């Protein structure tokens, strides 16, 4: 058994050793290489390009078609905002200024000379300064038919960084008139006896916020002071001070509250030392409601007229269509026409200042209703009918001697039916036409037979047409029905008071302005073309036909 095992091991080991010897006997110095012979050439297969041919989507016919109906404004804004009361304003006789400074001079057969100038300064953003002046002298064919006017002034506007604005102004004005309306014309007067001169110094300042405060408040307090005097002996002066403090509080976009406090003070002083006061105080609380179609102002105005208390109404309403083209308006309001020498002289320069009696304020309560709106893209209109109740309305009665002066008198109670209408047609900046007419029917007078000096009808038409690029043509028509005046009483009854109606008046004017260079314009004004010798105030005949022309330099 042992011999068998040994033999088996030998038989197994010998082949293994033989194999190892053969391996060590091979030549390892020869480099190993592999040769491959083949005719195959690799080539990439061409890819197919994808073409995108997208078709447009089918139109969506289910989408609604939107139609917009926006009122055309024509650059001159045919729509009048509801907060403003539109009035007829004569069209400018010249093109709007494109420069900050100008000097305008002219001469004519009546006006010798005419000078007007204005200058502007400031940065144009936060500070604005303006200085202006005007002077003219005129002389007619009648003895002492002449007058002159000189005015100078300045204005300033300053905008602060916290959304506030200051405005101020200071001015001086001097007007010279002569009482040339005396009759008979054989009467003899000296120049000094007929001269009437008014001089006024005025100043004003106001402060307002341009953006409502965080509490929704807007305010605009103002102060105006003026000193008015004449040239008569004894010399008199009149100081007028008006303080106005309006405040508005908004509650959202619909409701609001307004409060106004006004003090209008007049101190009339004579050289002798005597003085009279005419003071007026008003408080005006009101509640407002505003929607796209409705505006309502409901309030009252407690007032103290020379310490006499009066409650005045302050209720207005406007109902507007969605397109803002038609508005119905109505109101019940009360207000005062302040009585002082400065206001009376502005109405009638032939007033008798020597015998001026105590001043009174005209208290007015008015009911009115009307419509306003636009037709098409160019036509605007306004119509209003009102019934006014006047207390202490001022009337101007010509004196019974020579008729050259007028005495103010007060009508304790009078009713006025007033019909007022306006129309306008505008085509961009090329053409504009405006017209206004007012009818007044005066009834219920107690102290006077007629409303002396008040016009029963007034008519005004104005046209402005741009014929060429640099040529503007203008025209104005003024007409009114004659006012009543007091007929000269007979010597046997000098206190007789008989009213007589004056003649109607008609006045047509024409103007033109032509730009000749960048800075120079030629202008021409023809007044009273038909040479009508009408009288606004009894025995005071106006200038006949007169022409005025000149040149304007702007820079």
ZAMARGU-4260 file (C-alpha; in steps of 0.2 Angstrom, whole numbers, plus 5000, padded with zeros to 4 digits):
<rodrens>
0) 5000/5000/5000 | 5014/5012/5004 | 5023/5007/4988 | 5007/5012/4978 | 5006/5029/4986
5) 5024/5033/4982 | 5022/5028/4964 | 5006/5039/4962 | 5016/5054/4969 | 5030/5052/4956
10) 5018/5050/4942 | 5010/5066/4947 | 5025/5077/4950 | 5035/5073/4934 | 5024/5080/4921
15) 5023/5097/4931 | 5042/5099/4932 | 5043/5095/4913 | 5031/5108/4909 | 5041/5121/4919
20) 5057/5117/4911 | 5050/5119/4894 | 5044/5137/4898 | 5060/5143/4904 | 5068/5137/4888
25) 5058/5149/4876 | 5066/5165/4868 | 5060/5181/4877 | 5070/5194/4866 | 5057/5194/4852
30) 5044/5209/4851 | 5026/5203/4851 | 5016/5211/4836 | 4998/5208/4830 | 4994/5210/4811
35) 4976/5213/4806 | 4970/5213/4788 | 4953/5220/4785 | 4943/5229/4771 | 4929/5237/4782
40) 4928/5256/4782 | 4917/5264/4796 | 4905/5277/4790 | 4892/5286/4801 | 4874/5285/4794
45) 4866/5301/4789 | 4853/5308/4801 | 4836/5313/4794 | 4832/5332/4798 | 4816/5336/4806
50) 4806/5350/4797 | 4794/5361/4808 | 4779/5368/4798 | 4768/5375/4812 | 4751/5381/4806
55) 4745/5398/4814 | 4731/5395/4827 | 4713/5397/4822 | 4706/5415/4826 | 4697/5416/4843
60) 4680/5422/4837 | 4673/5421/4854 | 4683/5435/4861 | 4672/5451/4864 | 4675/5467/4853
65) 4679/5482/4865 | 4672/5499/4859 | 4679/5514/4868 | 4669/5530/4868 | 4681/5544/4874
70) 4675/5562/4873 | 4687/5572/4862 | 4696/5586/4871 | 4702/5596/4855 | 4717/5602/4865
75) 4706/5616/4872 | 4696/5604/4883 | 4678/5606/4878 | 4672/5598/4895 | 4671/5609/4910
80) 4675/5601/4926 | 4660/5600/4938 | 4668/5611/4952 | 4670/5626/4941 | 4656/5638/4935
85) 4659/5641/4917 | 4659/5660/4911 | 4661/5668/4894 | 4679/5674/4893 | 4684/5684/4878
90) 4697/5676/4867 | 4715/5682/4868 | 4719/5695/4854 | 4736/5687/4851 | 4745/5671/4850
95) 4751/5663/4866 | 4768/5668/4872 | 4782/5656/4869 | 4795/5666/4878 | 4797/5672/4896
100) 4799/5690/4893 | 4790/5703/4881 | 4788/5721/4877 | 4773/5727/4868 | 4771/5745/4862
105) 4759/5754/4851 | 4751/5770/4845 | 4734/5775/4838 | 4722/5790/4834 | 4715/5788/4852
110) 4728/5779/4863 | 4745/5789/4864 | 4755/5779/4869 | 4752/5761/4874 | 4765/5751/4883
115) 4764/5734/4891 | 4779/5723/4897 | 4781/5707/4907 | 4797/5698/4913 | 4799/5681/4921
120) 4813/5673/4931 | 4816/5658/4942 | 4821/5640/4939 | 4805/5635/4932 | 4802/5621/4944
125) 4802/5628/4962 | 4803/5646/4960 | 4794/5658/4949 | 4796/5677/4948 | 4786/5689/4937
130) 4787/5708/4935 | 4774/5717/4924 | 4768/5734/4919 | 4756/5743/4908 | 4752/5761/4903
135) 4741/5770/4891 | 4734/5787/4888 | 4719/5791/4878 | 4711/5807/4871 | 4694/5809/4862
140) 4686/5823/4852 | 4676/5830/4866 | 4682/5842/4879 | 4691/5833/4893 | 4687/5816/4885
145) 4703/5808/4890 | 4709/5796/4903 | 4725/5786/4908 | 4730/5771/4917 | 4747/5765/4924
150) 4749/5749/4933 | 4765/5739/4939 | 4767/5724/4950 | 4776/5708/4954 | 4772/5690/4959
155) 4781/5676/4966 | 4778/5657/4968 | 4789/5646/4978 | 4786/5627/4980 | 4794/5618/4995
160) 4801/5601/4996 | 4786/5595/5007 | 4772/5598/4995 | 4768/5615/4999 | 4767/5631/4989
165) 4768/5649/4993 | 4761/5663/4982 | 4763/5682/4984 | 4760/5698/4975 | 4762/5717/4976
170) 4755/5730/4964 | 4751/5748/4962 | 4738/5756/4950 | 4734/5774/4946 | 4718/5778/4935
175) 4715/5796/4929 | 4697/5801/4923 | 4689/5818/4919 | 4670/5822/4921 | 4667/5827/4903
180) 4649/5821/4903 | 4642/5838/4909 | 4627/5847/4901 | 4625/5859/4894 | 4642/5860/4886
185) 4643/5878/4888 | 4647/5876/4907 | 4665/5881/4911 | 4676/5870/4922 | 4695/5869/4926
190) 4705/5854/4923 | 4707/5851/4941 | 4689/5853/4945 | 4685/5838/4933 | 4700/5827/4937
195) 4696/5811/4946 | 4711/5800/4951 | 4710/5783/4959 | 4726/5775/4967 | 4727/5758/4974
200) 4741/5748/4982 | 4738/5730/4985 | 4747/5715/4992 | 4742/5697/4993 | 4749/5680/5000
205) 4742/5663/5001 | 4749/5646/5006 | 4742/5629/5001 | 4747/5610/5001 | 4748/5603/4983
210) 4746/5585/4990 | 4733/5581/5003 | 4740/5577/5020 | 4740/5560/5028 | 4724/5564/5036
215) 4716/5569/5019 | 4716/5587/5022 | 4719/5601/5009 | 4720/5619/5014 | 4723/5636/5006
220) 4723/5651/5018 | 4725/5668/5009 | 4727/5686/5014 | 4723/5701/5003 | 4726/5719/5008
225) 4723/5735/4998 | 4723/5754/5001 | 4712/5764/4990 | 4712/5783/4989 | 4706/5798/4978
230) 4712/5815/4974 | 4698/5825/4981 | 4698/5837/4996 | 4695/5832/5010 | 4707/5817/5006
235) 4700/5800/5010 | 4707/5783/5010 | 4700/5766/5012 | 4709/5750/5018 | 4702/5733/5014
240) 4708/5717/5021 | 4701/5700/5016 | 4706/5684/5026 | 4700/5667/5019 | 4704/5650/5027
245) 4696/5636/5017 | 4699/5618/5023 | 4693/5602/5015 | 4693/5584/5023 | 4691/5569/5012
250) 4683/5553/5018 | 4688/5540/5004 | 4684/5544/4986 | 4666/5549/4989 | 4662/5559/5004
255) 4671/5575/5010 | 4668/5590/5022 | 4672/5608/5019 | 4674/5622/5030 | 4677/5640/5025
260) 4680/5655/5037 | 4681/5673/5029 | 4683/5690/5036 | 4681/5705/5024 | 4685/5721/5033
265) 4684/5739/5027 | 4690/5754/5036 | 4685/5771/5027 | 4694/5786/5034 | 4692/5804/5030
270) 4706/5817/5032 | 4696/5825/5046 | 4698/5810/5056 | 4681/5802/5055 | 4681/5784/5050
275) 4667/5771/5046 | 4669/5752/5046 | 4660/5739/5035 | 4665/5722/5041 | 4658/5705/5035
280) 4661/5688/5043 | 4656/5671/5036 | 4658/5653/5041 | 4653/5640/5028 | 4652/5622/5033
285) 4647/5609/5020 | 4646/5591/5017 | 4650/5584/4999 | 4647/5568/4990 | 4655/5564/4973
290) 4652/5549/4962 | 4656/5548/4943 | 4638/5554/4939 | 4633/5564/4954 | 4640/5579/4964
295) 4631/5586/4979 | 4637/5600/4991 | 4625/5603/5006 | 4629/5616/5018 | 4624/5633/5026
300) 4633/5650/5028 | 4631/5659/5044 | 4635/5677/5041 | 4637/5693/5051 | 4635/5709/5040
305) 4640/5724/5051 | 4635/5714/5066 | 4618/5709/5059 | 4616/5690/5058 | 4609/5681/5043
310) 4609/5663/5038 | 4612/5659/5020 | 4610/5643/5010 | 4624/5633/5002 | 4616/5619/4992
315) 4622/5614/4975 | 4620/5598/4964 | 4626/5591/4947 | 4620/5576/4938 | 4631/5570/4924
320) 4629/5556/4911 | 4642/5542/4910 | 4651/5550/4894 | 4651/5567/4903 | 4642/5576/4888
325) 4627/5581/4898 | 4625/5589/4915 | 4610/5595/4924 | 4614/5607/4938 | 4603/5616/4952
330) 4607/5626/4967 | 4601/5636/4982 | 4615/5648/4987 | 4618/5664/4996 | 4632/5676/4995
335) 4637/5695/4997 | 4643/5708/4985 | 4654/5719/4995 | 4651/5737/4996 | 4666/5749/4996
340) 4673/5763/4986 | 4686/5752/4977 | 4673/5741/4970 | 4661/5755/4966 | 4674/5764/4956
345) 4679/5749/4946 | 4660/5748/4940 | 4657/5766/4937 | 4672/5778/4937 | 4661/5793/4936
350) 4655/5790/4954 | 4654/5806/4966 | 4667/5801/4979 | 4665/5818/4988 | 4647/5814/4993
355) 4649/5795/4996 | 4636/5789/5009 | 4638/5774/5021 | 4643/5758/5013 | 4632/5743/5013
360) 4634/5725/5007 | 4622/5717/4994 | 4615/5701/5001 | 4609/5689/4988 | 4600/5673/4989
365) 4598/5663/4972 | 4588/5648/4966 | 4595/5642/4949 | 4594/5627/4937 | 4602/5623/4921
370) 4611/5612/4909 | 4629/5611/4902 | 4638/5599/4891 | 4645/5596/4873 | 4639/5590/4857
375) 4650/5580/4845 | 4669/5584/4846 | 4669/5603/4845 | 4653/5611/4852 | 4650/5616/4870
380) 4635/5624/4878 | 4628/5630/4895 | 4611/5637/4900 | 4605/5643/4916 | 4589/5651/4924
385) 4590/5659/4941 | 4579/5669/4952 | 4589/5681/4964 | 4583/5691/4979 | 4594/5706/4983
390) 4595/5716/4999 | 4604/5733/4998 | 4609/5731/4979 | 4619/5747/4974 | 4612/5758/4960
395) 4620/5772/4952 | 4609/5788/4949 | 4615/5803/4939 | 4614/5819/4948 | 4600/5832/4944
400) 4611/5847/4940 | 4623/5844/4926 | 4623/5825/4925 | 4642/5823/4926 | 4643/5813/4942
405) 4633/5798/4949 | 4628/5795/4967 | 4627/5777/4973 | 4610/5773/4981 | 4604/5756/4989
410) 4588/5747/4984 | 4582/5738/5000 | 4573/5724/4991 | 4573/5719/4973 | 4571/5703/4963
415) 4580/5698/4947 | 4575/5685/4935 | 4591/5680/4926 | 4593/5670/4910 | 4611/5666/4905
420) 4617/5655/4890 | 4634/5651/4882 | 4640/5642/4867 | 4657/5638/4860 | 4664/5630/4845
425) 4683/5624/4844 | 4693/5616/4831 | 4710/5612/4839 | 4721/5627/4840 | 4715/5634/4823
430) 4698/5641/4826 | 4687/5645/4841 | 4671/5654/4843 | 4662/5659/4859 | 4646/5668/4863
435) 4637/5673/4879 | 4620/5681/4882 | 4612/5687/4899 | 4594/5694/4901 | 4590/5702/4918
440) 4572/5707/4923 | 4572/5718/4938 | 4556/5718/4948 | 4549/5722/4966 | 4559/5738/4969
445) 4554/5748/4985 | 4564/5764/4985 | 4568/5767/4966 | 4556/5767/4951 | 4569/5757/4941
450) 4586/5748/4943 | 4597/5763/4939 | 4613/5759/4930 | 4609/5740/4928 | 4609/5732/4911
455) 4594/5722/4906 | 4603/5713/4892 | 4621/5709/4888 | 4628/5700/4873 | 4646/5695/4868
460) 4653/5686/4853 | 4671/5682/4850 | 4681/5673/4836 | 4699/5668/4834 | 4705/5661/4818
465) 4723/5655/4813 | 4722/5660/4794 | 4741/5656/4791 | 4755/5648/4802 | 4760/5665/4808
470) 4744/5675/4806 | 4730/5676/4819 | 4714/5685/4816 | 4702/5690/4830 | 4685/5699/4831
475) 4673/5703/4846 | 4656/5710/4846 | 4648/5718/4862 | 4630/5723/4863 | 4618/5728/4877
480) 4601/5736/4880 | 4602/5753/4888 | 4601/5755/4907 | 4589/5767/4915 | 4594/5784/4921
485) 4585/5798/4930 | 4577/5811/4919 | 4583/5829/4923 | 4569/5836/4934 | 4562/5853/4930
490) 4567/5868/4940 | 4550/5869/4947 | 4552/5852/4955 | 4570/5848/4957 | 4566/5832/4968
495) 4556/5824/4954 | 4562/5806/4951 | 4557/5800/4934 | 4566/5785/4926 | 4571/5785/4907
500) 4578/5771/4897 | 4595/5773/4888 | 4598/5767/4870 | 4605/5751/4865 | 4624/5749/4861
505) 4633/5739/4848 | 4652/5738/4846 | 4662/5728/4834 | 4681/5726/4835 | 4694/5717/4824
510) 4712/5712/4827 | 4726/5704/4819 | 4744/5698/4824 | 4757/5693/4812 | 4774/5685/4816
515) 4788/5693/4806 | 4803/5686/4814 | 4807/5674/4828 | 4806/5688/4841 | 4795/5701/4833
520) 4776/5702/4830 | 4766/5715/4822 | 4748/5718/4829 | 4734/5729/4824 | 4717/5732/4834
525) 4702/5741/4826 | 4689/5746/4839 | 4671/5752/4836 | 4672/5749/4818 | 4654/5756/4814
530) 4658/5772/4824 | 4643/5771/4836 | 4643/5785/4849 | 4634/5775/4862 | 4633/5778/4881
535) 4636/5765/4894 | 4633/5779/4907 | 4621/5793/4904 | 4629/5808/4895 | 4646/5799/4893
540) 4649/5796/4875 | 4662/5783/4871 | 4676/5785/4859 | 4671/5783/4841 | 4681/5772/4828
545) 4699/5771/4834 | 4714/5761/4828 | 4729/5755/4838 | 4744/5746/4831 | 4762/5742/4836
550) 4775/5729/4838 | 4779/5715/4851 | 4797/5710/4855 | 4798/5693/4865 | 4813/5685/4871
</rodrens>
